[in-house]
Amino acid sequence: MSDVRLVASFDNGPADAPVLVLANPIGTTLELWDFQVPVLRRLGFRLLRFNARGHGGSTAPPGPYSLAELGTDVLTLLNFYGVESAAFCGVSLGGMTGLWLAANAPARVTSLVVCCTAVVPMPSRDAWLERVSLVRSGGMAALRDLVPPRWFTPGFFQREPAAAARAVDMLTGCDPEGYAGCAEAIADMDLLPLLGSVKAPTLVLAGELDPAAPPWQGASAARAIRGSRFVVVRGTSHFAHYETPGPVTDAIARHLETRRLPPTSRLHSSTGRRLQAFPEHPAHGVPAPGPAPGVPAPGPAPGVPPRVLLPACRPGPAPGVPARCCCDRAAGASYQDI
């Protein structure tokens, strides 16, 4: 990463607190995790977030890139902050990067969550190369109407127009060369041969209505990773953690809490620095906390899954647990052990 400078944010906190890396989908920035950030901090994690090459102010050397290069960028960040090992959670391109890391640098990844992540180019390598050509000839504006419908369900655009527009602005704000290089990394990937080398406890999440990484892609990944779990979240698309943050955040938190290892060891003590600090943005549609810790506020409208402020979910019906909480397997999420 000698000629790459990534915009990143690393929480200050106890040196022995576990570190969790959050990796974004292609075309977005680290703010896409705003809903999960306060929840995961309350669970005791120090969060390391970053923007990939050409995204959100990170530099964009000439492409093409490879997943190996993007994974090495993350290893360089971990080394910079003195983090020997960390949990990793990634969506789409972020999940692809996490799978590469867990297979090629297993000692650095203590636990893994991959969300809405394809393991081969979807729908095809040629489709991604066509997107690369569009971006290099017409800039990011060429993708403004093409890509977002693959991110969200139609109902989300109607229900949360400001949140959808915020994500689209992240896309159009990318450096075209950086986006194209990352897209070429996706076009040329084939993660299936690596999955047997993943040893970290792994949760694979899929959105039921995701056209970019359909549930069968997630099932293929989970089947190849020994001991992994596979979760399909109903009624959501590719950016499941953004469109339906309640059930997705609950699944992430439960996996990390049950798989948590002893506190992260450190390479050196020069931690807590920031490459760039970001103010916290209120997440879209997040209600005020309930009257007592652990009690979620109601959803924004009937039939819309609530944005649960964790820890809140408990097995089975209980006072204060929303009818569409992710713990209600008939309504929020469908779980399948692999």
GIKA-V969245 format. One record per pair of residues at least 24 apart in sequence whose C-alpha atoms are under 7 Angstrom apart, sorted by the first residue. I is the first residue (numbers start at 1). J is the second residue. D is the distance in whole Angstrom. If there is no record, write none. Layout:
BEGIN
i=[I;I]
j=[J;J]
d=[D;D]
END
This chain:
BEGIN
i=[1;1;4;4;5;5;6;6;6;6;6;6;7;7;7;7;7;7;8;8;8;8;8;8;9;9;9;9;9;9;9;10;10;10;10;10;10;11;11;11;11;12;13;13;16;16;16;17;17;17;17;17;18;18;18;18;18;19;19;19;19;19;19;20;20;20;20;20;20;20;21;21;21;21;21;21;21;22;22;22;22;22;23;23;23;23;23;23;24;24;24;24;25;25;25;25;26;27;27;27;27;27;28;28;28;28;29;29;29;32;34;34;34;35;35;36;39;39;53;54;54;54;54;54;55;55;55;56;60;60;60;62;63;63;64;64;64;65;65;65;65;66;67;67;67;70;71;71;71;81;81;82;82;82;82;82;82;83;83;84;84;84;84;85;85;85;85;86;86;87;87;88;88;89;89;90;90;91;91;91;92;92;92;102;102;103;103;103;103;106;106;109;110;111;111;111;111;112;112;112;112;113;113;113;113;114;114;114;115;115;115;116;116;116;116;116;117;117;118;118;118;119;119;119;119;119;120;120;120;121;121;121;122;122;125;125;128;128;129;129;132;132;135;135;136;136;139;140;140;140;141;144;144;150;150;150;151;151;151;152;152;152;152;153;153;156;163;195;195;195;196;196;198;201;201;202;202;203;203;203;203;204;204;204;205;205;205;206;206;206;207;207;207;207;207;207;207;208;208;208;208;208;208;209;209;209;210;210;210;212;213;222;223;227;228;229;229;229;230;230;230;230;231;231;231;232;232;232;233;233;233;234;234;244;245;246;246;246;247;247;247;247;250;295;296;298]
j=[73;76;59;61;58;59;50;51;52;53;58;59;50;51;57;58;275;276;49;50;51;274;275;276;48;49;50;274;275;276;277;47;48;49;272;273;274;46;47;48;272;272;46;272;263;264;265;44;45;46;263;264;45;46;86;263;264;45;46;47;86;87;264;45;46;47;48;86;87;88;47;48;49;86;87;88;89;48;49;88;89;90;49;50;89;90;91;94;90;91;93;94;91;92;93;94;93;55;170;171;174;179;55;167;170;171;55;56;170;242;281;282;283;245;283;249;309;310;178;174;175;177;178;179;174;175;178;174;175;177;178;177;177;181;181;184;185;181;182;184;185;185;97;100;185;97;97;100;101;270;271;266;267;268;269;270;271;266;267;108;265;266;267;109;110;264;265;110;264;111;112;112;113;113;114;114;115;115;116;117;116;117;118;198;200;194;195;197;198;198;199;200;200;200;201;202;259;200;201;202;203;202;203;204;252;203;204;205;204;205;206;205;206;207;213;238;213;218;213;217;218;190;191;192;217;221;189;190;191;186;187;189;212;213;187;188;183;187;184;187;180;183;176;180;176;177;176;172;174;176;172;168;172;211;212;238;237;238;239;237;238;239;243;236;237;243;284;221;224;225;224;225;225;228;259;228;229;228;229;230;255;229;230;231;230;231;232;231;232;233;232;233;234;236;237;238;240;232;233;234;235;236;237;235;236;237;236;237;238;238;238;338;338;338;338;336;337;338;335;336;337;338;334;335;336;333;334;335;332;333;334;332;333;305;307;306;307;308;325;326;332;333;310;320;320;322]
d=[6;7;6;7;6;5;7;6;7;7;4;6;6;6;6;5;6;6;6;4;6;7;5;6;6;5;6;5;6;6;6;6;4;6;6;7;6;5;6;7;6;5;7;7;5;6;7;7;6;6;6;6;5;6;7;5;5;5;5;6;5;6;7;6;6;5;6;6;5;6;6;5;6;7;6;5;6;6;5;6;5;6;7;7;6;4;6;4;6;6;7;5;5;5;5;5;6;7;6;5;7;7;7;7;5;6;6;6;6;7;7;7;6;7;5;6;7;6;5;6;5;7;4;6;5;6;7;6;7;6;5;6;7;4;4;6;7;5;6;6;5;4;6;7;6;7;5;7;6;7;5;6;5;5;7;7;6;5;6;6;6;5;6;6;6;6;7;6;7;5;6;5;6;5;6;5;6;5;6;6;5;4;7;5;7;6;7;5;5;7;7;6;6;5;5;6;7;6;6;5;6;6;5;6;7;6;5;6;6;5;6;6;5;6;6;6;6;7;5;6;7;6;5;6;7;7;6;5;6;6;5;7;6;7;5;7;6;6;7;7;5;6;6;7;6;7;6;5;7;6;6;7;7;6;6;7;6;5;5;5;6;6;7;6;6;7;6;7;6;6;6;6;6;6;7;5;7;6;5;6;7;6;5;6;6;5;6;6;5;6;6;5;6;5;5;6;6;6;6;5;6;6;7;6;6;5;7;4;5;6;7;7;6;7;6;7;5;6;6;5;6;6;6;5;6;6;5;6;7;4;6;6;6;7;6;6;4;5;7;5;7;7;7;6;7;7]
END
